[in-house]
Amino acid sequence: MVIFSTGGFDANARDLQGRLGLGYNAQFANQREANGNVPAIAAKYAVTKDLAVEGVLGVATTKPGNSVIAMKLFKTLFFENNLNFYGMLAGGLVTASATSGIDLQGGFGTEFFIPGLESVGFSFEVGGELTNLSGSMVFRTMGASFLDAGMRFYF
């Protein structure tokens, strides 16, 4: 499907509608606040061509424990060949070093695909985060490389 045309250049969107991506996510506050942090397992499902949801679940049974359960919402804003630029909102319950709290995030990111690896997506994101995991409400800017924002294999 052609999204736009500029002087003979046609860009086709990376259409993930109806596909499930399994991978990981390591961008929530408990990853930075805790010793022995653990990345979370993530499952992303593209409900439509431009809307997707992701469930995030991570746990470490160490003493003290570390866990995250979260949801993310993605809205694709711009499509390119092998890349989708999106806005995202996320919220979750996090635990680190015997402290529990919430983590709310918002921002923008991209998911890119290397030609030849059509089912593997790599993400990076920027934005802001509001969390009370440290005991008081803290706002901070956020930047997550594909090592944190996640990689997924799409079925």
DAVENMO-V785794 format. One record per pair of residues at least 12 apart in sequence whose ideal C-beta (glycine too) atoms are under 10 Angstrom apart, sorted by the first residue. I is the first residue (numbers start at 1). J is the second residue. D is the distance in whole Angstrom. If there is no record, write none. Layout:
i = {I | I}
j = {J | J}
d = {D | D}
This chain:
i = {1 | 1 | 1 | 1 | 3 | 3 | 3 | 3 | 3 | 4 | 4 | 9 | 10 | 11 | 11 | 11 | 11 | 11 | 11 | 12 | 12 | 12 | 12 | 13 | 13 | 13 | 13 | 13 | 13 | 13 | 13 | 13 | 14 | 14 | 14 | 14 | 14 | 14 | 14 | 14 | 14 | 14 | 14 | 14 | 14 | 14 | 14 | 15 | 15 | 15 | 15 | 15 | 15 | 15 | 16 | 16 | 16 | 16 | 16 | 16 | 16 | 16 | 16 | 16 | 16 | 16 | 16 | 16 | 16 | 16 | 16 | 17 | 17 | 17 | 17 | 17 | 17 | 17 | 17 | 18 | 18 | 18 | 18 | 18 | 18 | 19 | 19 | 19 | 19 | 19 | 19 | 19 | 19 | 19 | 20 | 20 | 20 | 20 | 20 | 20 | 20 | 20 | 21 | 21 | 21 | 21 | 21 | 21 | 21 | 21 | 21 | 21 | 21 | 21 | 21 | 21 | 21 | 21 | 21 | 21 | 22 | 22 | 22 | 22 | 22 | 22 | 22 | 22 | 22 | 23 | 23 | 23 | 23 | 23 | 23 | 23 | 23 | 23 | 23 | 23 | 23 | 23 | 23 | 23 | 23 | 24 | 24 | 24 | 24 | 24 | 24 | 24 | 24 | 24 | 24 | 24 | 24 | 24 | 25 | 25 | 25 | 25 | 25 | 25 | 25 | 25 | 25 | 25 | 25 | 25 | 25 | 25 | 25 | 25 | 25 | 25 | 25 | 25 | 25 | 25 | 25 | 26 | 26 | 26 | 26 | 26 | 26 | 26 | 26 | 26 | 26 | 26 | 26 | 26 | 27 | 27 | 27 | 27 | 27 | 27 | 27 | 27 | 27 | 27 | 27 | 27 | 27 | 27 | 27 | 27 | 27 | 27 | 27 | 27 | 27 | 27 | 27 | 28 | 28 | 28 | 28 | 28 | 28 | 28 | 28 | 28 | 28 | 28 | 28 | 28 | 28 | 28 | 28 | 28 | 28 | 28 | 28 | 29 | 29 | 29 | 29 | 29 | 29 | 29 | 29 | 29 | 29 | 29 | 29 | 29 | 29 | 29 | 29 | 29 | 29 | 30 | 30 | 30 | 30 | 30 | 30 | 30 | 30 | 30 | 30 | 30 | 30 | 30 | 30 | 30 | 30 | 30 | 30 | 30 | 31 | 31 | 31 | 31 | 31 | 31 | 31 | 31 | 32 | 32 | 32 | 32 | 32 | 32 | 32 | 32 | 33 | 33 | 33 | 33 | 33 | 33 | 33 | 33 | 33 | 33 | 33 | 34 | 34 | 34 | 34 | 34 | 34 | 34 | 34 | 34 | 34 | 34 | 34 | 34 | 35 | 35 | 35 | 35 | 35 | 36 | 36 | 36 | 36 | 36 | 36 | 36 | 36 | 37 | 37 | 37 | 37 | 37 | 37 | 38 | 38 | 38 | 38 | 38 | 38 | 38 | 38 | 38 | 39 | 39 | 39 | 39 | 39 | 39 | 40 | 40 | 40 | 40 | 40 | 40 | 40 | 40 | 40 | 40 | 40 | 40 | 41 | 41 | 41 | 41 | 41 | 42 | 42 | 42 | 42 | 42 | 42 | 42 | 42 | 42 | 42 | 42 | 42 | 43 | 43 | 43 | 43 | 44 | 44 | 44 | 44 | 44 | 44 | 44 | 44 | 44 | 45 | 46 | 46 | 46 | 46 | 47 | 47 | 48 | 48 | 49 | 49 | 49 | 50 | 50 | 50 | 50 | 50 | 50 | 50 | 50 | 51 | 51 | 51 | 51 | 51 | 52 | 52 | 52 | 52 | 52 | 52 | 52 | 52 | 52 | 53 | 53 | 53 | 53 | 54 | 54 | 54 | 54 | 54 | 54 | 54 | 54 | 54 | 54 | 55 | 55 | 55 | 55 | 55 | 56 | 56 | 56 | 56 | 56 | 56 | 56 | 56 | 57 | 57 | 57 | 58 | 58 | 58 | 58 | 59 | 60 | 60 | 62 | 63 | 64 | 64 | 64 | 64 | 64 | 65 | 65 | 65 | 65 | 65 | 66 | 66 | 66 | 66 | 66 | 67 | 67 | 67 | 67 | 67 | 67 | 68 | 68 | 68 | 68 | 68 | 68 | 69 | 69 | 69 | 69 | 70 | 70 | 70 | 70 | 70 | 70 | 70 | 70 | 70 | 71 | 71 | 71 | 71 | 72 | 72 | 72 | 72 | 72 | 72 | 72 | 72 | 72 | 72 | 73 | 73 | 73 | 73 | 73 | 73 | 73 | 74 | 74 | 74 | 74 | 74 | 74 | 74 | 74 | 74 | 75 | 75 | 75 | 76 | 76 | 77 | 78 | 78 | 80 | 80 | 81 | 81 | 82 | 82 | 82 | 82 | 82 | 82 | 82 | 82 | 83 | 83 | 83 | 83 | 83 | 83 | 84 | 84 | 84 | 84 | 84 | 84 | 84 | 85 | 85 | 85 | 85 | 85 | 86 | 86 | 86 | 86 | 86 | 86 | 86 | 87 | 87 | 87 | 87 | 87 | 87 | 88 | 88 | 88 | 88 | 88 | 88 | 88 | 88 | 88 | 89 | 89 | 89 | 89 | 89 | 90 | 90 | 90 | 90 | 90 | 90 | 90 | 90 | 90 | 91 | 91 | 91 | 91 | 91 | 92 | 92 | 92 | 93 | 94 | 94 | 94 | 95 | 96 | 96 | 97 | 97 | 99 | 99 | 99 | 99 | 100 | 100 | 101 | 101 | 101 | 101 | 101 | 101 | 101 | 101 | 102 | 102 | 102 | 102 | 102 | 103 | 103 | 103 | 103 | 103 | 104 | 104 | 104 | 104 | 104 | 104 | 105 | 105 | 105 | 105 | 105 | 105 | 105 | 105 | 106 | 106 | 106 | 106 | 106 | 106 | 107 | 107 | 107 | 107 | 107 | 107 | 107 | 107 | 107 | 107 | 108 | 108 | 108 | 108 | 109 | 109 | 109 | 109 | 109 | 109 | 109 | 109 | 109 | 110 | 110 | 110 | 110 | 110 | 110 | 110 | 111 | 111 | 111 | 111 | 111 | 111 | 111 | 111 | 111 | 112 | 112 | 113 | 117 | 118 | 119 | 119 | 119 | 119 | 120 | 120 | 120 | 120 | 121 | 121 | 121 | 121 | 121 | 121 | 122 | 122 | 122 | 122 | 122 | 122 | 122 | 123 | 123 | 123 | 123 | 123 | 123 | 123 | 123 | 124 | 124 | 124 | 124 | 124 | 124 | 124 | 124 | 125 | 125 | 125 | 125 | 125 | 125 | 125 | 125 | 126 | 126 | 126 | 126 | 126 | 127 | 127 | 127 | 127 | 128 | 128 | 128 | 129 | 129 | 129}
j = {13 | 15 | 49 | 79 | 49 | 78 | 79 | 80 | 81 | 78 | 79 | 81 | 81 | 78 | 79 | 80 | 81 | 82 | 83 | 79 | 80 | 81 | 82 | 49 | 50 | 76 | 78 | 79 | 80 | 81 | 83 | 84 | 46 | 49 | 76 | 79 | 80 | 81 | 82 | 83 | 84 | 111 | 112 | 113 | 118 | 121 | 154 | 46 | 48 | 49 | 50 | 76 | 79 | 84 | 44 | 45 | 46 | 47 | 48 | 49 | 50 | 52 | 74 | 76 | 84 | 111 | 113 | 119 | 121 | 152 | 154 | 45 | 46 | 47 | 48 | 49 | 50 | 51 | 52 | 45 | 46 | 47 | 48 | 49 | 155 | 44 | 45 | 46 | 52 | 119 | 121 | 152 | 154 | 155 | 43 | 44 | 45 | 46 | 152 | 153 | 154 | 155 | 42 | 43 | 44 | 45 | 46 | 52 | 54 | 111 | 119 | 120 | 121 | 123 | 150 | 151 | 152 | 153 | 154 | 155 | 41 | 42 | 43 | 44 | 151 | 152 | 153 | 154 | 155 | 39 | 40 | 41 | 42 | 43 | 44 | 54 | 120 | 121 | 122 | 123 | 150 | 151 | 152 | 153 | 154 | 38 | 39 | 40 | 41 | 42 | 56 | 58 | 147 | 148 | 149 | 150 | 151 | 152 | 39 | 40 | 41 | 42 | 43 | 44 | 54 | 55 | 56 | 57 | 58 | 68 | 70 | 72 | 90 | 92 | 123 | 144 | 148 | 149 | 150 | 151 | 152 | 38 | 39 | 40 | 42 | 56 | 58 | 68 | 144 | 145 | 147 | 148 | 149 | 150 | 39 | 40 | 56 | 68 | 70 | 72 | 90 | 103 | 105 | 109 | 123 | 124 | 125 | 127 | 129 | 142 | 143 | 144 | 145 | 147 | 148 | 149 | 150 | 40 | 56 | 58 | 67 | 68 | 69 | 70 | 90 | 91 | 92 | 93 | 94 | 96 | 103 | 105 | 129 | 131 | 133 | 144 | 148 | 68 | 92 | 94 | 96 | 101 | 102 | 103 | 104 | 105 | 129 | 130 | 131 | 132 | 133 | 134 | 138 | 140 | 142 | 58 | 60 | 65 | 66 | 67 | 68 | 70 | 92 | 93 | 94 | 95 | 96 | 97 | 99 | 100 | 101 | 103 | 131 | 133 | 58 | 66 | 68 | 94 | 96 | 103 | 144 | 148 | 96 | 129 | 131 | 133 | 134 | 140 | 142 | 148 | 66 | 94 | 95 | 96 | 97 | 99 | 101 | 103 | 131 | 133 | 134 | 60 | 62 | 64 | 65 | 66 | 67 | 94 | 95 | 96 | 97 | 98 | 99 | 133 | 62 | 64 | 66 | 96 | 97 | 60 | 62 | 63 | 64 | 65 | 66 | 96 | 97 | 58 | 60 | 62 | 66 | 68 | 96 | 58 | 59 | 60 | 61 | 62 | 65 | 66 | 67 | 68 | 56 | 58 | 68 | 147 | 148 | 150 | 55 | 56 | 57 | 58 | 59 | 67 | 68 | 69 | 70 | 92 | 94 | 150 | 55 | 56 | 57 | 58 | 59 | 54 | 55 | 56 | 57 | 58 | 70 | 72 | 123 | 149 | 150 | 151 | 152 | 55 | 56 | 57 | 152 | 56 | 72 | 74 | 111 | 121 | 123 | 150 | 152 | 154 | 154 | 74 | 76 | 84 | 154 | 73 | 74 | 75 | 76 | 76 | 79 | 84 | 74 | 75 | 76 | 77 | 78 | 79 | 84 | 86 | 73 | 74 | 75 | 76 | 86 | 72 | 73 | 74 | 75 | 76 | 84 | 86 | 88 | 111 | 71 | 72 | 73 | 74 | 70 | 71 | 72 | 73 | 74 | 88 | 90 | 123 | 150 | 152 | 69 | 70 | 71 | 72 | 92 | 68 | 69 | 70 | 71 | 72 | 90 | 92 | 150 | 69 | 70 | 92 | 70 | 92 | 94 | 95 | 95 | 95 | 96 | 97 | 98 | 95 | 96 | 97 | 98 | 99 | 95 | 96 | 97 | 98 | 100 | 94 | 95 | 96 | 97 | 98 | 92 | 93 | 94 | 95 | 96 | 100 | 92 | 93 | 94 | 95 | 96 | 103 | 92 | 93 | 94 | 95 | 90 | 91 | 92 | 93 | 94 | 102 | 103 | 104 | 105 | 89 | 90 | 91 | 92 | 88 | 89 | 90 | 91 | 92 | 105 | 109 | 125 | 149 | 150 | 86 | 87 | 88 | 89 | 90 | 91 | 106 | 86 | 87 | 88 | 89 | 90 | 109 | 111 | 123 | 125 | 87 | 88 | 89 | 110 | 111 | 108 | 108 | 110 | 110 | 112 | 113 | 115 | 111 | 112 | 113 | 114 | 115 | 117 | 118 | 121 | 110 | 111 | 112 | 113 | 121 | 122 | 109 | 110 | 111 | 112 | 113 | 121 | 123 | 108 | 109 | 110 | 111 | 112 | 107 | 108 | 109 | 110 | 111 | 123 | 125 | 106 | 107 | 108 | 109 | 125 | 127 | 105 | 106 | 107 | 108 | 109 | 123 | 125 | 127 | 149 | 104 | 105 | 106 | 107 | 127 | 103 | 104 | 105 | 106 | 107 | 125 | 127 | 129 | 142 | 103 | 104 | 105 | 106 | 130 | 104 | 105 | 131 | 133 | 131 | 132 | 133 | 133 | 133 | 134 | 133 | 134 | 132 | 133 | 134 | 135 | 132 | 133 | 131 | 132 | 133 | 134 | 135 | 136 | 137 | 138 | 130 | 131 | 132 | 133 | 137 | 129 | 130 | 131 | 132 | 133 | 128 | 129 | 130 | 131 | 132 | 139 | 125 | 127 | 128 | 129 | 130 | 131 | 142 | 144 | 125 | 127 | 128 | 129 | 130 | 142 | 125 | 126 | 127 | 128 | 129 | 141 | 142 | 143 | 144 | 149 | 124 | 125 | 126 | 127 | 123 | 124 | 125 | 126 | 127 | 144 | 146 | 149 | 150 | 122 | 123 | 124 | 125 | 126 | 146 | 149 | 123 | 124 | 125 | 146 | 149 | 150 | 151 | 152 | 154 | 124 | 146 | 154 | 153 | 154 | 152 | 153 | 154 | 155 | 151 | 152 | 153 | 154 | 146 | 150 | 151 | 152 | 153 | 154 | 145 | 146 | 147 | 149 | 150 | 151 | 152 | 144 | 145 | 146 | 148 | 149 | 150 | 151 | 152 | 143 | 144 | 145 | 146 | 147 | 148 | 149 | 150 | 142 | 143 | 144 | 145 | 146 | 148 | 149 | 150 | 141 | 142 | 143 | 144 | 149 | 141 | 142 | 143 | 144 | 140 | 141 | 142 | 141 | 142 | 144}
d = {7 | 7 | 8 | 9 | 10 | 9 | 5 | 9 | 10 | 10 | 8 | 10 | 9 | 9 | 6 | 5 | 6 | 10 | 10 | 8 | 9 | 6 | 9 | 7 | 8 | 8 | 9 | 3 | 8 | 8 | 9 | 7 | 10 | 9 | 9 | 7 | 8 | 8 | 6 | 7 | 5 | 8 | 9 | 6 | 9 | 8 | 10 | 8 | 10 | 5 | 9 | 10 | 9 | 9 | 8 | 9 | 4 | 10 | 10 | 8 | 10 | 7 | 10 | 9 | 8 | 8 | 10 | 10 | 8 | 10 | 6 | 10 | 5 | 8 | 6 | 5 | 9 | 9 | 9 | 8 | 7 | 8 | 9 | 9 | 10 | 9 | 8 | 6 | 9 | 8 | 10 | 10 | 5 | 6 | 6 | 7 | 5 | 8 | 9 | 9 | 7 | 5 | 8 | 7 | 4 | 8 | 8 | 8 | 8 | 9 | 9 | 9 | 6 | 10 | 9 | 9 | 3 | 7 | 4 | 8 | 8 | 7 | 6 | 8 | 10 | 6 | 6 | 8 | 7 | 10 | 10 | 8 | 5 | 8 | 7 | 9 | 9 | 8 | 9 | 9 | 5 | 5 | 3 | 6 | 9 | 10 | 5 | 6 | 6 | 6 | 9 | 8 | 10 | 9 | 10 | 5 | 7 | 8 | 7 | 5 | 8 | 4 | 10 | 9 | 7 | 10 | 5 | 9 | 8 | 8 | 8 | 8 | 9 | 10 | 9 | 9 | 8 | 7 | 4 | 9 | 9 | 8 | 4 | 7 | 9 | 9 | 8 | 9 | 8 | 10 | 7 | 5 | 8 | 7 | 9 | 9 | 9 | 10 | 9 | 9 | 8 | 9 | 7 | 10 | 9 | 10 | 7 | 10 | 8 | 7 | 9 | 4 | 9 | 10 | 5 | 6 | 8 | 7 | 7 | 8 | 10 | 5 | 10 | 6 | 8 | 10 | 6 | 9 | 5 | 9 | 5 | 8 | 8 | 8 | 9 | 10 | 9 | 8 | 9 | 5 | 7 | 7 | 9 | 4 | 10 | 9 | 7 | 9 | 4 | 9 | 5 | 8 | 8 | 9 | 10 | 8 | 9 | 10 | 6 | 7 | 5 | 10 | 9 | 10 | 4 | 6 | 4 | 9 | 9 | 9 | 9 | 8 | 9 | 6 | 9 | 9 | 8 | 9 | 8 | 10 | 10 | 7 | 9 | 10 | 9 | 9 | 10 | 9 | 10 | 10 | 9 | 8 | 10 | 4 | 7 | 8 | 9 | 10 | 8 | 5 | 6 | 8 | 9 | 8 | 9 | 5 | 10 | 9 | 8 | 3 | 5 | 10 | 9 | 9 | 8 | 9 | 8 | 8 | 7 | 6 | 5 | 10 | 9 | 9 | 6 | 9 | 9 | 9 | 8 | 10 | 6 | 10 | 7 | 5 | 7 | 4 | 10 | 9 | 10 | 6 | 8 | 9 | 10 | 6 | 9 | 9 | 8 | 9 | 9 | 5 | 6 | 3 | 8 | 9 | 5 | 8 | 8 | 9 | 10 | 9 | 9 | 8 | 6 | 7 | 9 | 6 | 7 | 5 | 8 | 9 | 9 | 8 | 10 | 10 | 6 | 9 | 7 | 5 | 8 | 8 | 9 | 9 | 8 | 8 | 9 | 8 | 9 | 8 | 6 | 8 | 10 | 8 | 9 | 10 | 8 | 10 | 10 | 10 | 9 | 7 | 9 | 10 | 9 | 6 | 4 | 8 | 10 | 8 | 8 | 8 | 8 | 7 | 6 | 8 | 10 | 8 | 8 | 4 | 8 | 8 | 9 | 8 | 9 | 9 | 7 | 7 | 6 | 7 | 8 | 7 | 4 | 8 | 7 | 9 | 8 | 10 | 8 | 9 | 8 | 8 | 6 | 8 | 10 | 6 | 7 | 4 | 7 | 7 | 8 | 6 | 9 | 6 | 8 | 9 | 9 | 10 | 9 | 10 | 9 | 9 | 9 | 10 | 9 | 8 | 8 | 5 | 4 | 8 | 6 | 8 | 9 | 7 | 10 | 8 | 6 | 5 | 8 | 10 | 10 | 8 | 7 | 5 | 8 | 9 | 5 | 7 | 5 | 8 | 9 | 8 | 6 | 5 | 8 | 9 | 6 | 6 | 2 | 7 | 8 | 10 | 7 | 10 | 9 | 9 | 7 | 6 | 7 | 6 | 7 | 4 | 8 | 9 | 8 | 10 | 10 | 10 | 10 | 10 | 9 | 7 | 5 | 7 | 9 | 10 | 5 | 8 | 5 | 9 | 9 | 8 | 8 | 9 | 10 | 5 | 8 | 9 | 10 | 9 | 8 | 10 | 9 | 9 | 9 | 9 | 9 | 10 | 6 | 5 | 7 | 6 | 10 | 9 | 10 | 6 | 7 | 4 | 7 | 10 | 10 | 9 | 7 | 5 | 8 | 9 | 8 | 9 | 7 | 8 | 5 | 9 | 10 | 10 | 7 | 6 | 7 | 7 | 9 | 9 | 8 | 7 | 6 | 8 | 10 | 9 | 7 | 7 | 6 | 7 | 6 | 9 | 6 | 7 | 9 | 8 | 7 | 5 | 9 | 9 | 8 | 7 | 4 | 7 | 9 | 9 | 9 | 9 | 10 | 7 | 5 | 7 | 9 | 10 | 8 | 8 | 9 | 10 | 7 | 9 | 6 | 8 | 6 | 9 | 9 | 10 | 9 | 6 | 7 | 7 | 9 | 8 | 6 | 4 | 4 | 8 | 8 | 10 | 9 | 10 | 8 | 7 | 6 | 8 | 9 | 7 | 8 | 4 | 8 | 7 | 9 | 7 | 5 | 7 | 10 | 10 | 8 | 6 | 7 | 5 | 8 | 9 | 6 | 9 | 10 | 5 | 6 | 8 | 9 | 9 | 5 | 5 | 2 | 6 | 8 | 9 | 6 | 9 | 9 | 10 | 10 | 7 | 6 | 6 | 6 | 6 | 3 | 7 | 8 | 8 | 10 | 6 | 10 | 9 | 7 | 6 | 8 | 10 | 9 | 9 | 5 | 9 | 9 | 9 | 9 | 9 | 10 | 8 | 10 | 8 | 8 | 9 | 9 | 8 | 9 | 6 | 5 | 8 | 7 | 7 | 6 | 8 | 9 | 8 | 7 | 5 | 8 | 6 | 9 | 4 | 9 | 8 | 8 | 5 | 8 | 8 | 9 | 6 | 9 | 4 | 5 | 7 | 8 | 8 | 6 | 5 | 5 | 9 | 8 | 5 | 9 | 7 | 8 | 5 | 9 | 9 | 8 | 5 | 9 | 8 | 7 | 5 | 8 | 10 | 8 | 5 | 8 | 9 | 7 | 6 | 6 | 8 | 5 | 10}
